[in-house]
Amino acid sequence: MAVPKKKTSKGKRNQRHAHWKAKASVAAQRALSIGKSVLSGRAQGFVYPMDDESAEEES
């Protein structure tokens, strides 16, 4: 026979929610850091496509 599960406490629910929200903040900081390093030209280990056509037109 099926038995109902125990109710999750408000504290546990809030803890899960806070952890989920904190992960978004960390992801945003990492994305901003990668973007800054790419724009400054100091990116190491991050591959992104370069426009070959625009480089040829300038020379």
C-alpha positions as CSV (number, residue, x, y, z in Angstrom):
1,M,0.0,0.0,0.0
2,A,1.3,3.5,-0.8
3,V,2.5,5.6,2.1
4,P,2.6,9.4,1.9
5,K,6.0,11.0,2.1
6,K,6.9,13.3,5.0
7,K,6.5,17.0,4.5
8,T,9.6,18.9,3.8
9,S,10.3,21.6,6.4
10,K,10.3,25.3,5.4
11,G,14.0,25.6,6.4
12,K,15.0,22.8,4.1
13,R,13.0,24.3,1.3
14,N,14.5,27.7,1.8
15,Q,18.0,26.2,2.0
16,R,17.5,24.4,-1.4
17,H,16.1,27.7,-2.9
18,A,19.1,29.7,-1.6
19,H,21.6,27.2,-3.0
20,W,19.8,27.3,-6.4
21,K,19.9,31.1,-6.5
22,A,23.6,31.2,-5.4
23,K,24.5,29.0,-8.4
24,A,23.2,31.6,-10.8
25,S,25.4,34.3,-9.2
26,V,28.5,32.2,-9.6
27,A,27.7,31.4,-13.2
28,A,27.2,35.1,-14.0
29,Q,30.6,36.0,-12.4
30,R,32.4,33.3,-14.4
31,A,30.8,34.4,-17.6
32,L,31.8,38.0,-17.0
33,S,35.3,36.9,-16.2
34,I,35.6,34.9,-19.4
35,G,34.2,37.8,-21.4
36,K,36.7,40.3,-19.9
37,S,39.7,38.0,-20.6
38,V,38.5,37.4,-24.2
39,L,38.1,41.2,-24.8
40,S,41.5,42.0,-23.2
41,G,43.3,39.3,-25.3
42,R,44.6,37.4,-22.2
43,A,42.3,34.4,-22.7
44,Q,44.3,31.1,-22.3
45,G,42.5,27.8,-23.0
46,F,39.4,29.5,-24.4
47,V,38.9,29.0,-28.1
48,Y,36.7,31.4,-30.1
49,P,36.4,32.1,-33.8
50,M,38.3,35.0,-35.4
51,D,37.0,36.9,-38.4
52,D,39.5,36.0,-41.2
53,E,37.7,38.1,-43.8
54,S,38.0,41.4,-41.9
55,A,41.7,40.8,-41.3
56,E,42.3,40.3,-45.0
57,E,40.4,43.4,-46.0
58,E,42.4,45.7,-43.7
59,S,45.8,44.7,-45.3
